[in-house]
Amino acid sequence: MPAPRTRRQPGRWVGQEPEDRRAARRAMLLEAGLQLMGTEGAAAATMRATCRQAGLTERYFYESFETRDDLVVAVLDAVVLGARDTLLGALADGPEDPELLVRHVIKAFTSYVARDRRRGRIMFVEAQSVPELQDRGKELIELFTAPLGPVLAVLSGAEEEPDAVTVQFNSIAIFGALAFLYQDWLTGSARISQRRIVEHVSQIIEAFARVDSTPI
């Protein structure tokens, strides 16, 4: 007598619409890329490693991304744009006093990176670690720092708006300072409270706001 046939278990995608399946697989690949980039580094986020991490085949990788570079850029975008949206949200519901507002915004951003420390590494370290991310990383610096522009203008106390070069330099300087400070804090090399890092970063931003090399 032949053995009874084993009933096939339904696949993970059964019952989902094709677009929902693709969206779910893309989200899994992005999460896998986030894990690899945020723990081992961008160089570790190869196509095969990402597929293994996500538990998906190469076929599904190419369903969402044409190349491995597209994946790592998409992960960087997600992290930096998430930070930008956090800043915008904090600016929208923050206090009117400029100094209090800066601390409110920096507290929100610090919580964003502290909740998932992979974000800080991707934003401040991996964005400059491999050539395929450097150009996009520079573009995202502007997106990240742009929301702070109006606050910096108020903090500067200047009657006239600084020129474009001063704004550009200050944005780069702020991002660079934040990169090293948060990198050190997030790696745990210094046991510093979140309250302390918020206050220190806020004071740095206030100091940079007064820098103006506009020719007289």
Secondary structure by P-SEA (a helix, b strand, c coil): cccccccccccccccccaaaaaaaaaaaaaaaaaaaaaccccccccaaaaaaaacccaaaaaaccccaaaaaaaaaaaaaaaaaaaaaaaaacccccaaaaaaaaaaaaaaaaaacaaaaaaaccccccccccaaaaaaaaaaaaccaaaaaaaaacccccccaaaaaaaaaaaaaaaaaaaaaaaaccccccaaaaaaaaaaaaaaaaacccccc
